[in-house]
Amino acid sequence: MSAPSGRLERALASLAGHYPQEIELSLGRIERLLERLGRPHHALPPTVHVAGTNGKGSTCAFLRAMAEAAGLRVHVFTSPHLVRFNERIRLAGELITDAALAGVLERVKDALGSDEITHFEATTAAALLAFAEVPADLLILEVGLGGRYDATNIIPGAAVSVISPIDIDHKQFLGDTIAEIAREKAGIIRPGTPVVSARQHRDAAHIVSAEAAGAGAPLHVLSARDVDAMPRDLALKGAHQRANAALAAKALRLLGDERLTETALSEGASRAHWPARLQRLAEGPVVDLAGGIQVWLDGGHNPHAAQAVADVLAGEETGLALVAAMMASKDAQGFFAPFSRLAPRVFTCPIQQSHQGYRPEDLAAAAGQVGLTASACETLEAALDQAGRSGARRILICGSLYLAGEVLTLHGAVPD
């Protein structure tokens, strides 16, 4: 595992002095910054813009794999990263280098002057600058938070807008109901631009349909036939991943690029990989800490994501243990509820890199409230050790992408 260069660390750290005291969802700051940078957001390749609550990252992974199987050169912007910041920016198929990333961040810093800007806005501007200057056939652009006022929505228009399943998350910014959250997610819909939507909760479906109709944007909703057309043996496990693959394929067909054949879409669906999405860890330090039994890793952190994972595991052998940590802003009880029918032992631990995680004792209490037997542990290593000694045949590490990053770092499995 290579550490980031000193120059890159300094470039990232230099942005901290510009952070506003409070995050206010707005496009004004990034719009002013991009004007000073020469409007790189107006020099992008055809773009697939992806919003939603769950499955955004996996859908982007399928989009990329399908397009590359067709021979396209593809840029990708996703967030957050798991181990290295470079994971967020892929230039024409390769992760951005430390030198290239430091270079665009330094240019962003110079253009800022004394202006305030959030970390995500500044790094989105850096990504757009890099994308504008390296030739590619396609850009896959994942929304960070919401949609309407997300920094990625500064682009003048996408070729296709994609909306993955919408659920409750980030209530402090997006609203308390699915309808309110859907209204923010659907903010990426632009006049006349085709929209591809996953099958949504009734309230979300109503909002997406109304927003599309109001913008004169053709709406294409995923069907059972679309899902059935996807290969059954995907590298990404679960029925929800077949739906994500189908969502990606439906979006790419709308581009009208003759290279995107059904063969390429099928091949891409079969080979797509996305770390920390029901990822089985190979032999190594984390598996050793668990006593050599199977260890799986998933970064899902809300009830909808937990339900999808529990549905997959319900068809597997019994004898499951969970090692869990979670941000304190998340619905812990709602997350554990879908697992109750599997009756796993739960071992909770802190998120080491964050002061905003649940205390292990509080997280264990939340698991107990839905009938699970839970033990609080002081460290990830202690939780893995106890889970390995519990008699379980399989361990699922879950609840947080921050925890997933810690696990991959400990395991020496840096995403590439």
N, C-alpha and C positions, 0 to 999 in steps of 0.2 A: 504494500500500500504506500503510495507516494503522498507526502504532505504537500499542501499548496505552497507555491513559491512565496518568498518574502514580499516580492512586489505585489502579488495578488492579494495577500493578506492585508498589506497596507492600503491597497486600492479599495477593498471592501470596507475596511475600518474607517477610511476617510469620509465615507458617506454618513457615518453616525452623527456627525456634527450638524447635519441638515435635517434630521428627523423632527417633524412637528410634535408638539406636546400631546396632541390627540389626533387619532386617525379620523379624518373627515372624507367620506367617499366622494370623490370629485375628479373630473378630468382636467381641471384648469392647470394644475401644477405640471403634469406631464406634457400637456399641450404647449405650454410656454417653453419647457425644456427642449422638446423636439424641434420647435421652430428655430432655436439657437443652434441645434445640431444639423440643420439643413433639411429638415422634414424627411428623415429616413423612412418613416411609416408610409410615405407615398411612393416608395421604390421597392416594394416587397413583391415576391412572386405570388401567384394565386394562393389564397389562404383558406384553410378550413378552420373555423373558429369554434371552439368547443367549450360549452358551459354545462352546468348541472351540479348535483351534489355528490352522487356516487358513480363510479365508473368512468370519470373523465380521463384519468391517467391511463387506464386500460384501453379505453377507446382510442386515445392518442397512440398507444403502442400498436394497436391493430391497424390504424390508419397508416402509420409509418411502415410497418412490415408489409402491408399490401402494396403500398406505393413503391417501395423499394424492390419488391418482387417483380413489379412491372418495369423496373429499370429507371425509375424517376430518382432524381437527386432531391433529397428532402431535408428541410430545416425543421426543427422541433423546439418549442418552448413549453416547458412544464414546471410545476412547482408543487410542493417544496422539494428540495433535494434530500436524499437520505444520508449520504456521507460527505460528498464533495459538492461545492456550489456548481462546479462545471456541469453536473448532471442536468441542470436546468436548460442548457443551451446546446443543441446539436446542430452543427453546421454541415450541410450536405452529407449527412450520414455519420459524422464523427463528432464526439464531444469536443467542445471548444477547448483549446489549449490554455494553460495558465497565462502565457504571454499575450495571446489574443484577447482573453477575457480582461486581463489587467489593462490592456491598451484601451478598450472601449469604456471601461469603468473610469479610467483617468480622463478621457475626453468628456464623459458625463460630468465628472467632478468639476472640470474646468468651465464647462458651460453653465453650471448651476449658479456661479457667483455666490451671492449670499442668500439665495432662495431656499426655502424649506421644501423638503420632499420626503416621501416615505421610502423605506428600503425597497419595497416591491416596485414602486414607480420608477425609481432610479435604475434598478436592475432590468426592468422591462425596457426602458429606454436604451440601455446598453445592448440588450438582446436585439432590439429592432435595428440598431445601428449595425451590428454584426450581420444580421440577415440581409440588410440592404446592400452590403458590400461584397457578399459572396454569392455567386450565381447558384440558383437552384430552380427546380421545376415546381416545387410545392412548399408551402409553409403550414405546419400544424401548430396552432396557437391555442394553448389552454388558458382559460380564465383562471385567475387566482382566487378571487372572492366576489361572489355575486355575478355581475355581468354588466348591468347598465352603467355603473360608475367604476368598473374595474379598469385598471390601467391598460389592459390589452384592448379595450373597446375604443381606444383612440384611433385605431386603423380606420381609414375612410370607408372600407367595405370589404367583405369577405366574398369568396366564390360560393361557399356554402356555410350556413350556421348549423351547428349540431347541439342538441340539448339532451344530455344524459338524464337518468332518473333523478328527480328532485325530491328532497326530503328535508326534514328539519335539521338545520345546522347553522352555526354562526348567527344565532338569534340576536345577539347584541348589535349586529350591523344590518341584518337583512329582514328582521321581523319575526313575529312569534307564531305565525301560521304558515302552512304550506302555500296558501294563495299569495301571501305577502312575499315569501321567498321566491316563488315562481315568477312574480312580477319583476323582480330584480334580475333573475336568471334570463328571462325572456327579453331583457333589455339589449341583448346582442342582435336581436332580429332587426334587419335593415330593409328599407323599401325595395321590393322586387327580388330580394335575395332568397333562394330556396332555403327552407328550414327542414332539418331532419330531426325528429323527436323520438325518444324512447317512449314506450308505453308508460303513461304517468298516472299518479293518483288523480282521482276525478277533479279535485280543485285545481291541481297544477295543469291538467290537460285543458281545462276551460280557459285558464289565463293564457297559456301558450297559443291556443287556437285564436283567441280574441286578439292577441298582439300581432299574430301573423296576418290575420284578416285586415286589421287596421293599417298594416304596412304594405298590404298588397303583396305579401311574401308567400309563395307557394309552400304549403305545409305537407310534409311526407311523414306519416307516423309509422313506426315499426310495426310489422305484422308478424303473426305466427309463421307465415310462409317464409318471410325473410329469415327468421331464426332457423327454421328447418333446413334452409339452403346452406347453412354453415357446416363445416366439417364437425364431426362429433368428437374427434380425438384432438383436442387443442392442448397446447403446452400450458395455457392458463386454465385452471380447473373450474368447473361449475357451470350450471345452466345460465347464470348471470353473465358469464364470460362469452358464451355463445351469443347472447343478446347484444353484448358490447361489440363483438365482431360483426354482427349483422348491421348494427348501427353505423359502424365504420364503412362497411361495404356499400350500404345504401347511399351514404354521403359521397363516396368516391364515384359511384356510377353517375351522379349528377354533374360531375365535372366535364363529362363528355370527351375525355381523353382516350383515344383508341388503344393506348398501351395498357389501360386498366381493364384487362380482360377478366372473364370469370375465373380462368385458370390462375391468374396472378392474385386475384382476391382470395381464392381458396388456399393457395400456397402461403400467402401472407398470414391468413388467419391461423394456419397450422403452426407457423414458426414464431409468431409474436411472443415476446417475453417482456414481463414487467416485474421488477423486483418487489418483494414484500407483498405480493398478492397470492396468497396460498402457495408460497414458495417453500419447497422442501429443501432444507439445508443439507449440503453434502457433509461428509465426515470432516471434523475439524474441532476447534476449541469449544464452540457452543454445544455441539452434540456430545463432546466428551464431558462437559459439565453436567449434562443431563443423564449421564451413565450409559451413553451409547444408543438410547432408544430414538425412534423417529422424532425429529423436531421440524415443525412447520412454522412459517412466519407470515403474518398478515397485518397490514397497517390500517385496516378499516377501523373507524372510531365512532360510528353512530349506529343506532338501532337497525337501519335499513341494511348497512354493510354487514352487521353481525348476523342478521337473518339470512343473508346470502351465503355466508360462510357456514352457518349452522346447517343449512339445507344440504350443502355438499357433504359435511361430516356425518350427517344423519345416515347416509348410505354407506358409510365406512364401518370398520370394526369398532366395537366399543372399547372402553378403557382410555378415555381422553382426560388430559389435565390441561388447564389453562394457566399460562404465566402472563399476567396482565399489568399494564400501567396505563394511565390515561390523564389527559389534561383536565384540570378541575372545572373547565367550562363545559365539558361534555356530559351527556346524560348516561351516567354509569349504570344505573338500574335498568334503563331501557336497553343498554348495550348487552347486559348479561341475560336479560329475559329470554331471548331466542335460544340460548344454550341450555335452559333449564331442563328441557326434555332429554338432553344428552347426559345430564347429571355428572358433569366433570368436577373434579376437585380443582379449586382455584387458588393460585398462589400469586399474591399481589406484590408489587415492588415499586419503588419511586422512578421517576424519569430523571436521570442524573443531570442532564444538561438544562433542566428547566426548573424554575422556582414556582411554576404555576400548575404543577401536577397534583393530583390527589395524593394525600398521605396514604401509604399502604393500608393503614388501619381503616380509613374511611372508605377506600375502594373495596376492601374485604367486606365491610358492613353492607355496602350496596349489593354485592353479590349474594350475601346472606339474605337480603330482603326478597330475593326471588327464589329462595329455597336452596341455594348452592352452599356447599361447605367450603369455606375460604379461610386461608391463613395469610397473615401479613408478614412479609419478609423485608429485611433491611436493604438488600441489594438484588440486582438481577441474578448475580451468580448464586446467591443463596436460594432464590426462588427456583432456579433451574435444578439445583441440587435436590431440593425437597420434592419437586415435581418428579424428578427421576427416581426417587426412592418411594414414590406413592403407589407403585404398582401399575401405573399407567403404561399403555402400549404406545401412546403417541402424545406429544406435547404440542400445543398451539400457543405461540407467543403472539399476543394481540393487544389491541386497544389504542395504539398510538403510532404514528409515523416517526415520531421522535424516538420512541423505544425501538422501532424497526431499524433506525439508523444506528443506534447503539449496538444492537445485535449484530448487524452486518460489519460494523467496525471491529467488534470483539472477535468475530469469526474470520476476519480478513477477507471478506467477500465484497469488495468495492464494486458497485455497479459500473458497467462500461457501455 
